[in-house]
Amino acid sequence: MSKPKILVTRRWPGAAEDYVREHYDATINMGERLSKDQLIAAMHEYDGICPSGGDKIDAEVLGTPGARVKIVANFGVGFEHIDVAAAKAAGIVATNTPDVLSDATADIAILLMLMTSRRAYEGEQQVRTGTWRGWGARHLLGQSLDGKVLGLFGMGRIGQSAARKARSAFGMRIAYHSRNRVASEIEQELDATYYPSLEALAEVSDVLSLHAPGGPGTHHAVDAALLKQMKPTSILINTARGTLVDEAALVEALKARTIWAAGLDVFEKEPVVHSGLLDLPNVALLPHLGSATIETRVAMGMRAAHNLDAFFAGQAPPDRIA
């Protein structure tokens, strides 16, 4: 029996890529991101496609007449780039890779908290550009995270991991807002206080860390009005989705020192970054490194592959989203 024919739209780390090559008739795209026309053509040529964030698997792609593709196994937990309703309408199964990247992404949130609270980005730039003039008692004074309020917008797996790390390392007090309250035992474990609105959460947070999904309901959740409700000493962290933040409003807030600083790992129009952010001293910018450890990315690839395994074995994929 011939192996199912699979397209992986962008390269995976070695072990995961080796697995799909061994178990499938796999094509690995070695070049630039595939165009819509290439994705539509792939719908006729392959039994399954494994996209990543930024690969636009929209209704036009999924509705390709006479499509051969029967499963879209996403490499990543976020799936805003996949039109789930269109997949269902076309009878195409879609899956993602939850759980395996929670701790790695939470690590990046903690890293950005430290970079911004201790002004590490500014210091690193001074060292690199030769503008550092030596130790001084008032040089680049930051602020401690110890005992501060960490406000989490979104309390899923990543938010909970960030909360545990922040409590353990700095004794931070946990507050949160999400669409649904978490189980009481989790609130008790984290000594977490629920706030009924993002606005109420922003007012009390020393660090406001975003862990909510993207989509129409959260688009520009952090806008000019919300930024004005934050403390002038507060820090905004975004490791979730770039669309959660109105970047133009954030630039103005950082310039005016409405808030202390921001740390961003995601952006509205990746890989394009709002030009106003690039020269600001009070913002730390990372190139979407949330899940970028060897261990995590291999686990993501294997999770996507195991969804393929289940589907082609006639079983229900464990991470089905459509």
N, C-alpha and C positions, 0 to 999 in steps of 0.2 A: 504494500500500500504506500502511495506517495505521501510525503510529509506535507502538512499544510504550508501554504506559501505566505510568508509574513514580511511586512515592511516595517523596519525601525527607522523613524524619520531623522533621528540624530544619534550619534554614537553613545553607547553606554560604557561604563567601566568594564574592564576585561572579563571578569568571571561571569557577569551577567550576559555580556555579549557572546561569550563562548558558549553559554548554555543554549541560547536561542539558535546559534549556528548549528549546534549538535542535534537539537531536537526538532528543528524546523528547516524548511527551505527558506532561509532568511536572507533578505537584502538589507544591508546596513547603509544608510545614506552617509557618505563620507564628505559631502560638500556643504554648500550653503543651505539655509532653510528652504524647504520645498514651497513652490508657489501654489496658488489655488488650482491652476490648470494641472500641475503635476499631481496634486492630491486627488483631483477628480479622475485623472487617468489611472491612478493607483487603485481607485475603487473598483475598476474593471479587472485589474491584474492580480490582486492579492485576496487571500482569504481573511486576513486580519491586518490591521495597522496599529502600530505602537507609537503614538505621538507624544510630544512633550509640551510643556507650557509654551504658548506663543504660536503653536501650530493651529491655525484656525480651522477647526473641524465644524463648519457651520451647516446650516440647513441645505445650502446649495451642494456642498460636498456629500453630505449624508443622503441627500435625495437624488443622487446620480442614477439615472434610469439604467436598469439592468446591472446594478452593482453586484459584484462578487463578494465583497467584504461583508462579513457577518459579525465581526467583533472589533471594537476599538479599545485596546488595552492601554490606557494612559500611563505614562511614566511620570508620576507625581500625584500628590493628594488633591491639589486644586484642579478643577475641571471647568473653569469659566470659559475656556476656549473651545469647549465641546457643547454643541447644542443638544442637550439631553432629550428635550421634547422631540426634536427632529430624529434623533436616533431611535427613540421608541416608535415613532410613526413609521419609520423605515424598517422596523423589525431588526435593528442592529443592536447587539449587546454592547454596553460600554462599562468599563471598570476603571478604578483608580488604585492608588497605593497608599492607604492610610497607615497610621501607627508607626511605621519604621523611621520616619523622619522627625518625630516630635521632639526628641531630646536634642538632636543636632540643631534644629531651628531655634529651640529655646536657648541653646548656648549662644547663638548669634545675638539674640535679644539681650542677654546678660552682657555680652561683649560690648554692644552698642551703649548700654547703660553706663558701663565703666568708661568707655571712650569719651562720652559726652559729659558725665558728671565730673570726671577728673581732667577734662580738657586735653586728653591724650592726643587727639588729632592736631590741635594747635601746637603742642609741644613737639610732636614728630616733624611737623612742617618746619619749625624753627631750626631743629637739628639738621634737617636735610638741606635747608637753604642757607645755612651759615649765619642766621640772624640771632641765634642763641648767644647771650652774653654772660652766661654762667648763673650759678645758683643765686636766688634772691628770696628773702623772706616773704615777699608779696608777689612773687612771680607765678603766673598762671594758677592762681588759687581756684580750686574746684570745690565741690561739695561732696560730703559723705552720703552713701546710700543707707548707712546703718539706721535701722528703725524707721525709715521713711515709708510712705504709703505707695505701694505699687498698685496702680489701677489697671485692670486687664479688661479690654474691650474684646470679649470672646473668651469663653472658658471651656474650650474643648481640650483635646489632648495636649496641644502645644501650650496653650495658656496655663493649664495645670502644671505642666513640666516647668515652665518658667517660674510659676509661683513657688514650687517646691525648691528650686535652685535659689531663688532670691531669699526665701525664708531661711534656708540652711546657711547660705553664705553671709548674709547681711542682716538677718533678723527683720527683714522688711514686713510690713503689715499689708495684708492682701485685701483689696477691694475689687469688685468686678461688676460688669454689666454684660448680659448676653440675652439672646432671644428667650432662653429658658434657664431657670435656675438649675444649678447642678444638684446632685443628690445631697441630702443633709449630711451624710457621712463624709463627703468630700469637703463641704463647707467647714465641718468640725475639724477635720484633719488639717486643713490649711488656715483655720481660724479666719475664714474669708467672709467679708461683709458684702451682701448683694445690694446694688443700687438700681432703682427702677428705670433709670435713663442714663444715656451716655453723658448728658449735660451735668447731671448730678455727680457722676463719677469723675468727670473732668475737674470739677471744682475742688475735690478733696485730694486728688492724686498729685504726688510729688513726681512720679514717673507714670505716664500714661502709655501703656504698651498695647499695640493693636494686634489682635489674633482672630479677627472676624473674617468670614469668607467675603469674597467679592460679589458683585452683582448689583442690580438696581436698588435694592434695599439698603445697601451700605455705601453707595457711590458718594464720594465727598462727605462722608460722615464727619470728618474733621475739616471744617470750613472756617472762615474768618470769625464767625460768631462763636464757635466752640473754642477756638484758640484764645479768644478774649476772656472766656470763662476760666481758663487755666491760670494757675499761679505764675507770677513773673519768674519764680525760681524753678518751675516745673520743666520736665523733659518729655518730649514725644518720641516714641520708638515705633517703627513700623517694619515688621518682618512678615507681614501677611500679604496684602495686595496693594499695589501702588494706587489703585483707584479709590482707596479709602480716604486719601488725603487730597485736598485741593492744594496742589503744589504752589500755585501762584499766591494763595493766601498764606501758606506757610512761609514763603520767602519774605513777605511783608512783615509777618509776625517775628521772624528771626532778626530782620533788619531793625525793627522797632524795639527789640528786646521784650516783646510781649511775653515770650517764654524764654527760658534759659538756653535751651538747645534742642536739637533733634538728631536722631540717629536713624538712617534709612537704609534698608537692604533691598527695597523694592520701589518701583517708580511707575508713574502713570503710563508712560509711553516707552517702556523698556525696548531697546537699550538706550533710548534717548533720555537724557536727564535734563530737567528744567535748567536753563542756563543761569537763572538767578541763584541757584543753589551752589554752583561750582566754586565761587570765590568767597562764600561766607565762612567765617572762622568758627561759628557755633553750630555747625552741622557736620556729622560724620556720615560718609557715604560708602556703601559697600556694593559690589556688583552681584546681588542676588546669590549670596553664599549660604543661605539658610540650611540647606541639606548637603552642603558640599564637603562631606567627608567620604573617604574611600568606602568605609564600612556602610554608611547610610546609602550612598548611591548604588552600591552593589545590591544591597537589600531591596531598594526600590525596583531595580531591574528584575531581580528574582521574584518579587511580588507580582510585577506585571506578567512575567513569564508563567507563573503558577496560575494566574487567572486564565491565560491562554491554555495551559495544560488542562484545567478543569473544563473549559468550554469545549475543546476539541475531543475530550473524553466523554462528552455528553452529560457533564455534571454542571451544577450551578456554580459559576465563578464566585469566590468568597467575597469579592469587593465590588459587587455589581452596583452601578449607579443608574443604569438604564437597561 
